[in-house]
Amino acid sequence: MDNKTNQQKNPKNMSPRRGMSWVWWILLFLLLGFSFFPMDGESRIQKDLSYTQFTAYIENDMVLSLLVSDDNKAQATIRPESYGVVFGNQEAGEKVKGLLKAQIPSVEDFGKYMDGINLARKEANKPVIDITYKESHNYWYIILNVLPFFIFFVFILAMSRGVGAMGSSIFGVGQAKAQMFDKNKTDKVTFKDVAGLSSAKQEVEEIVSFLKNPKKYTELGGKIPKGALLVGPPGTGKTLLAKAVAGEANVPFFSMSGSDFVEMFVGVGASRVRDLFRQAKEKAPSIIFIDEIDAVGRARGKNIMTGGNDERESTLNQLLTEMDGFGTNTGVIILAATNRADVLDSALLRAGRFDRQIHVELPDLQERKEIFGVHLRPIRLDNTVDVDFLAKQTPGFSGADIANVCNEAALIAARNNHKRVGKQDFMDAVDRIIGGLERKTKIMTDDEKRSIAYHEAGHATISWMLRWANPLVKVTIVPRGMALGAAWYLPEERQLTNTDHLLDELCSLLGGRAAEQLFLEQTSTGALNDLERATKQAYAMVSYYGMSDKLKDISYYDSTGSLNYGFTKPYSEHTAQLIDEEASAIISQQMARAKQVLTDNAEGHHQLAELLIEREVITSEDVERILGARPWKTRGDEILEQNKIQQENEKKSTKRRSARRSDDDASATPSATETAD
């Protein structure tokens, strides 16, 4: 029988010999248990008597032998000829052994009593009664005392043979659980599968080049960096980039997560670090990749708790020692990924350990286009989908978000029984991801609907009229997720943000509450999220960016996390009061500004609100028709204009295709003369 057949019959890959060993252990345990009980194969019948009745049978010469135990119990074997008298069946006495049992006062007194009986029997020339003394055994007591030790022995044996959890041996718990990638895999990830991230790929390509041709660098006296740290927001492709390095380098690639070093046993983390680097050195040139390194690389000495924290620090100390312990040109390179570089220990980031920090940022417009190109490959698209349009509609999306958009669009198309995925499916997917699922069944009163409409119209009006506010794309009062209304904006992708940008965004955030106070003469809880964001932004302007009048050019932001502001503030109580006053003043000024903008455009605001109540959804075209063109144009406006031109071109091309199709149908219809012929 071949190996393939054996694997099919034994899917867990456990050898039959190994499985049979446990059967033998169970049989041995049962054999030991039953060995405590007498098994002579003889049929017997027993009768319990009182001590007086028991001695009467002895004195009447019906007892053949006695068995006395030290727990004051006596057992008498009946003579065969006396069986009928005792048990009432003389014939059975020849086949069945009869026993009498009784509780005696004490072994010493009973012994003296039997000495007298046997002395009298000797004088009468009768055979004496044979007496045997033995120690008593409580078999269940013995079993219950032996059983825990047996169970512990079986547990140790199981763990040592790898039958424990995760198939790991208890004696190998300190071994690294690194996953080693095979360089001969056919489905491995390469740099072609990583869209965007051009600057990050350039740095890791240098590492791959060193591993393939190290002499190119060492002959000139160069030293390749020992480690590279991939830093960036979640979903930007850090782990994917590391997998691409594994696919391109064609060298052993050891991958572990930071949490894999932590275990319930003390000292396991440091042992696994040593074992991981030992394996990497044996396979050199090789790459070690530690995902989510902040699980073990957090800054030391800032946690007053003990126990697990001490274990994590010992793991980090061993990691620092290993990274700085091996030679520079041994061919072992360390890659690590985290989205929390600010909490890492400074010793981990120094030169000689992680020499480089590769920032993996959110993709820009061109990179989003490339990422869409990768994720749209397996999706059946119709001719309405434009990758450029999708990339423009998803600012701030990470690579994982874009993958989610493509998958959600395919699900929406399938739910609507579409043959192919269209542009509207992608727009619905973006709306679903940003705002949540529509809850059209949620019941709202007319007053609530009117309040939400005026609130959202306030945001739309102010964002349309202010120069640096994000241009509006769509507004809806249909509940989505936890929100009762939502507005979509197209933020400008800028690298620097100045005071005017922040103030215009702050004013736009307060537009909903300002509209409620100005036109409805009331406030509601619907502005909670707006007020929260506005408050955080105002405090950031004062305490982080130094954009206030009384606290200019001062920042209390600690990007390194080394100052430990957890329990104390880096400023006095007087400064804290100034920060509160300045933040409150900024919010008050922008609230007054928002009310002034709404007052100047009250008629347009009311028209937007009524249109929202009627249609529940309005777009930027409706806002432009009511409020007019925006006074200023930004990058977002250019994108909106391009989208509008593209939509008009699509409409024209659709009309041309329809007209061409009609002409073809007319030319294909036979004339009356042709029909007569």
N, C-alpha and C positions, 0 to 999 in steps of 0.2 A: 504494500500500500504506500503511495507516495505521500510527501509532506503536505501537499495541498489537501488531500483527503483527511489527514490527521487533524489539520487545522479546522476543517469544517466540522468534524465530529467533536472537537474539543475547542470551542471558540475562545475560552479564557486562557488557552495556551498553558494549561496545567497538566503536567505529566500524570499518567495513570498511577505510576508508582508512588508519587507524592500524595495523590488522593487516597490510595489504599493505606498509607501509613497512619492516617487518622482513624481508619476503621480498626486497625490493630490496637491503637491506643485505647479506643473505646472498649474493645473486647477485653483487654488487659484489666481495665478498671472494673468491669463487671465481674471478671474472674476473681479479682482480689476481694471484691465485696462479698461474693457468695462463699469464698473460702472461710469466712468467719462462722458459717453455719454448718452444723453436722449433716452430712449427706451419706448415710450408710446404706441407703436403699431398702431398709427394713420397715415393714408396716407395723404400726404401733397405735395403741389406744391409751389415753391418759385419763386419770381421775383425781381431782383435787379433794383432799380430806382435811379434817381438823386434826390437831396433834393427838387428841385422845383416840380418835378412830385409827389414826396411823399407827400408834403404838399397839392398839388392839390386834391389828393384822400381824404385827411383828411377834407379839406374844403367842398368837395362835398358830405360829409356824407356817405362815403363808408367804413369807418374803424370802426371796432367793439371794438378793444382794442389795446394797445401799450405795447411793452416791450423795455425798454431803458437800455442799459448797459453803464458802466463807461468808456468804450473805444470808446465813441462817435458813437455808432451804435444803430439804432432803427429798430424794427421789428413790423409790423402792421398786425393784423388779419382782413381779408376782411369779410364784412357781406355776408351771403349766397346769399341774393337777388342781391348783386352787383357783384357776381362772374362772370356772363356772360359778364358784361361790361369790367371787368379787364382782364379776361383770355379767353373770347370768347366761353365759354361753360357753359350755365346756369344750365344744368342738373347735371353736375359733381360737382357743388358747394355744393350739398346736401351730397355728399359722400367724397369729397376731401377737406381738409382744405387749404385755400389759404393764403399765407404769402407774404408781401411786405417788402423789406429790403432797407435801405438807410444809407448813412453816414451823420450825423448831424454835425453842426458847433461845438456845445458844449452842454453838458447836461443842464447847467444853462439856456442858451438862449432858448433851445428847451422847457424847462420847463415853462419859461415865455410865450412862444408862445402858448403852450397847455393850460395854465391858461386862456389866453384870449379866446381861442376857446371854452373851457368848460363854461366860464362865459356867452358867447353869446348863447350857447346852453341852458343854464338854463333860460335865459331871454325869449328864444323862446319855453320854455317848452319841450325841447328835452333831451333825456338821455345823460348824459356826457360820454365821452370816457374814459374808464378805463385805467390808466397808471400804469405800474409796473416797478420799478427800481431794477436793480441787478448788482452784481459785475461780471466782465468778467473773464473767465477762459480759459487759453491757455493749452489745454489738452496735446498736444505733449510736450510743455515745462515742464509740470509737470512730464510726464512720463520719459523724458530724465534726469530729476534731480533725480527722485526716483530710476531709473533703476540701477545706479552704486551701491547704497546702498543695493539694493536687491541682486545684483550679489555677492557683498562681503559677505552678510549674507549667501547666498547659499554656497559659497566657504568655509566659516568657518564651516558650518554645515556638508558639505561633508568631510572635513578633520577630524572633530571630530568623525565622524562615520566610519572612515577608508576607505572612498571611494577614497582618494588621492593616490598618487603614492606609489607603493609597499604595498598597503593595510595597511599602518601605520597611526596611529592617530597623529594629530599635537600635541596633548597633551601628547602623548607617545613617542615623538621623542627622548627623553633622555633615553629610555629603550634600553638595550643591545640587539643586533641582533645575539646573540650566537646561534649556531646550536647545539642542544643537541642530542647525539647519544644514541640510545636505546640499552641497554645491551642484549635485547632478540632478536636482529636481527639475521637472519640465515646466511646472507652473510657478516658478519663482518670480518674484517682483523685481523689476529693473527700473532704471531711471526713466525709461520710456513710459512707464505706468504712473509716474509722478508728474502731474501737470502743475505748472507754476513753480514757485519756490526756486527761482533761478539762482538767486544769490546763495541760498542754503545749499543747493545742489553743487554749486561751484566749489564750496569749501569741502564738502564730503567727497567730491570727485578727486580732490587732491589726496585724501586719505586712501581712497581706492587705488590711485595711481602709485602711491608709495608701496602698498602691499603687493602690487603686481611687479613693480620694478624698483626695489629699494636702493640699488646701487646708483641710480640716477641722482639720488639726493645725498647719499652717504659719501660718495666719491668727492663731492664738493665741500664736505664738512658740515652739511646740513643735518639737522635733527628734526624728525617728524614729531608733531605734537603727541604727547602721551594720551591725552583725552580730549574729547569734544563734547560740550553740553548743548543739547538742543532745547531751546527755551521758546515758549510761545503759548498763546491761548489754546484752550481745548479745541480739538477738531481741526487743527491746521495742518496735520499730516506729519507730526514728528515721528511717530512709530512707523508709518508707511515709508518715510525717508530712510529710517534705519533698516527696514526690510529690503529696500532697494540697494543699500550698501552691501547687504549680505548677498543679494543676487548678483551684483556686479563684481564683487571682489574675488569670488571663487576661492574663498578661504573658509576655514571653520568659523562659525558664527555662533557664539553662546549668548542666549537671550534669557534674562531673568527679570522679574518684577521686584521692586524694592520691598514689597511685603513678603516675598519668598524667603528673605533672610530672617524674618522674625518668626519665632516658634515658641511654644509653651515651655520648652526646656531651656534652662539657663546655659548660656555659652554656645548655643547652636548657631546663632547668627555669625559670630566670629569664625566658627569652624567652617561654615559654608562659604564664607568669603575666601578663606585660605584654600579650600578645595576647588573653588571656581577658578582662582588664579593659577593653581597647580595644573588643572586641566588645560587652561589656555596656553600656559607655557609649554606643555608637552605637545600641543598641536600648532605651535607658532610656525609661520605667521598666522595670527587669528584676531578676531574682534570679539570684545565683550560688550554687550548692550544691556544696560540696566534701565528699565522703564519705571517711571514714577519714582525717581531716586529720592524725592523728598520724604518718602516713608522711613528711610534710614539716615538721610543726610541732613536732617534738621539741625539747626544751630544748637550746640551743647550748652548746658548750664543755665537755661532759662526756665526750666520746669522744676518747680519745687517738689513735685511728686517723685517718688522713688519706685523701685521695682522694675516695671516694664521700661521706664525711662533709662535706668541704668543699663539694662540689656541692650537697648537701642544705641546708647552711647558707646558701649564696648564694641558693638558691630561697626559703628562708624569709625572708631579708632583703628580697628583692624583693616577696614577699607582704606583709610588714609595711609597706613603702613604699607599695604600691598601696592598701592598706586605709586608710592615713592620709593619702593624697595627694589623693584626689578630694573635691569639696565635699560638705557634709552632705546637701543637698537635691537631689542629682543624680538620685535615684530608683534607685540601684543598692544593693541590699541583699544581704548575704552570709549564707548559712546553711551551717553545717558540722556534721558528726556525728562522734562518737568515743566509744569506751567506755574510753578511757585518758586522761582529762583531766589526771591527775596528772603525766603526762610532757610536757605541752605547755609551750612556752616562756612565761615570764611576760609578755613583751612582747606576745604574741599575745592575752592575756586582759585586757589593761588597757582602761580606758574609752577609747572612741574607735575601738576595733577590734571586738572581740567584747564589746559592752556587756552582753549578757545570756547567762547560762547557763541553759538550759531543761533541767531534769532529767526524764528519761523513765524512770520507775521500773518495777519489776515490778508487774503489775496486782493490785489487791486483789480481794476476793470479787465485788463488783458489777461491776467492770471485766472480770473473767474471764467472767462471765455474758454480758456484751455481746459479748466476743470470740467466745465459743462461738456466739452467735446469728449472727455474720457467717459463720463457717466451716461452720456446719451447713446453710446455705441450699442448696447443691447436692447434699446427701446425702439419700438416701431413708431416713427413720427410721420405726421402728415406735412403738407407743404406750407402750413401756416406758422410753423415753429422757426424762429430766428434766434440763433445762439447769441448774436450781439444784443438783441433786445432782452433776452433773459439775463445776460450778464449785467446789463444796466439796471435791471429791476431788482437786483439782489445785492445792494451795497452792504458791507459789513458781514456778509455771510462767509462762514468758514468752508473748508472743503467738505467736512461732514454735513454741514447744513445744505450744501448744494446737492450732495448725494441723496439727502433726505427729500429735497424738492423733487428730484427726478423720480424717485421711487413713489412719492405721494401722488405725483401727476399721473403715473401709470395706474395707480390704484383708483384714482378718481375716474380716469377714462374707462377702466374696466367696470366700475360701479355704474357708470352711465351707458354701458353697452356700446362704447365707441370701438370702431375697428382699429383706429390708430390714435395716438396721443397728440392732441392739438395744443395750440397756443393758450386757449382758454383754460385747458386743464392745468397747465403750468401756472397760470395766474391764480387759479383757485387754490393750487397747492401752496403758493407763496402766502396767500391770505390765510390759509389754514395754519401754516407754521408760525406766522407772525402773530396773528390775532386769536387763533384757536378756532374751534368748530362753531359754526353758526347754530344758535339756539332759537329758531323761529317759533318754537312752541311756547317760549317763555311769555307769560301774560304780563302786560304792562298797562297801567291806566293811562288815560289821555294826558293827565297832568305830568306823569312821569315821562311820557314820550315827548311832550313839549319841552320839558326841562332839559332832557338829553339833547334834543335837536338844537336848542339855543346854546347849550354848552359846546357842542361840537362845531356849530357854526361860528362861535367865538374863536375857537382855535383856527378854523379855516380862514377867517377874515384877517386875523392878525398875521398869520404866517404868510398870507398872500401879499400883504401891504408892507411888511418889513423887508429890508434889503438882504440881511444875512440870515433870515429864518429859512428853514428848509422848505422848499416848494411842495405844495400839496399834490397828491396823486389821486386819493379817493377818501371819502368820508362816508361812514355808515352809522346808523343808529340801531342796526340789528345786533342783538347781544351776541358776543363771541367770547367763549371761555368764561372768565370771571368778569369781563368788562361789559357794560351795558351799551357802549358805543365805542367806536374806534376810528382813527384817522391814519392814513398811510402817507408818509412823506418820502421824498427822494433826497437824502442828505448829500451835501457836497463833500467829495472825498478830498479833504485838505490835510496837509501835514502839520500846519501850525494854526492855532486858534487864538485870536486876539480878544480884547475886551468887548469890542462891538459885536463880535460873533456870539459871545456868551450872553450878553445882555439881550440881544434880539431873540435868542433861543429861550431865555428866561421869560421874556415878555410873552412869547408865544405859548409857553407852558401855562401862564397865568390867565390866558385869554378865556378859557372856559369858566373859571370862577368869576372873572370880571364881567362876563356876559350875564351870568346869573344875578349878580348884585345890581347891575345897571338896568337890565330890562325886565327881570322877573322880581326884583326887589326881595330876593331870598337867596339862601345858600343851601347846598345839599352835600351829602357824603360822596357824591360821584367824583368830586375833585381830589379825592385822597391821594391817588397816585401822582397827579400833577403837582400837588403841594409837596409831596415827599421828594420828588425829583428836583423841584425848584429850591427847596431848602438845602438839599445836599449840594447843589451847584453853587448856591450863594455862599455857603460856608467854605466850599473849596476855593472860590475866588478870593476869599479873605485870608484863610489860614494856609492855603497851599500855593496859590498863584501870586499872592501879593498884589491884588488888584483893587485894594480899598484905599480910601483917602487917608485914614489914620494909621494904617499898618502897611505902608508901602514897602515893597521889595523885601518882605520877610516871608519865609516859608517854614512851616512846622512839619512838613512831610518828611518821613524817614523811609527812603526807598530801599535801604539796606536791611532794615529791621534790627540794626545793632544797638540802637539806643534804648530799646525795651520800654516803650511807652505804655505798657499794659496796665500799670498801677498808678503811675504819676503822669501829670501833664508837663510838657516841656515849656510851659509859660505860667505866669503868675495869675492870681485871681483877678487882678485888675486887667490884665491882657485878655483873659477869658471874657470879661464883661465887655471889653472893646470889640472882641470878635462877634459876640452876640448882637451888639448894637449895630455894627457895620453890616452884618448879614441881614438883620431886620430892615435896615435902611435901604439896602439894595432891593429887597423884595417889595418894600412899600413904593419905591420909585417906579419899579417896573409894573406894579399893579396900577398905579396912577397913569402910566404911559399906555397900558393896555386899554384902560377905560377911555382915554382920549382918542385912541385909534378907532375904537368901536363907536364912539359918539360921532366921529367924523364920517363913518361909513355905516351909520345905523340902518339906512334904508336897504343897502346891499346885504347887511347881516340878516335883516328880517326876511328878505326874499330867500336867502340860503336856508334859513331855519324852516320856513314854510315848505320849501321844496324838499327838504329832508323829511318832514312829516308826511308829505305826500308820496314820495318815491322811496324813502328809507336809505337810498344810496345815491350819492352825487360824485362826479368826477371833476378833474381839473378843468375840463371844457365848460362845465356848468358854472364853475367859479369865475372863469375868465369871461363868460358871457354876461354875468351879473355884475362883477366888480371891474371888468376891463382887464387889459393886459397889465402884467406886473410892471411897476415903475423901473425896476432894475432887473438885469439879467445875470444869472449866475451859471455855474457849471450845470446845476440841476435843471435850469431852464433850457439850456442847450440840449440836454438829453430829452427833455419833454418835447421840445420842438422836433427833434429827430424822430421821436416815437410817433408824433402826430403826422409828420410827412410820410413816414413809413406806412401808417395806417391808411392814409389817403392813397398812396401808391398801390397798396393791396386792394383797396376798393376799385381803383381804376383797372387794375389787371384782372380782377374778377369780372368786371363788366365787359372787358375786351374778350375774355375767354367765353363768356356767355354769348356775345354777339357773333364770335367766330363759330361757335357751336351751332347757332341758329342758321348762319349762312351755309354751313356744311349740310345741315338737314334739308335746307331748301334746294340745294344743288343735287342732293341725292334723290329728291322726289321726282318721279317720271312725269312728263307732260301728257296732255290729253292725246296728242298725236302719237306719241310713243306707245301709249297704252292701247290705242286702236290698232297700231301695227302689230 
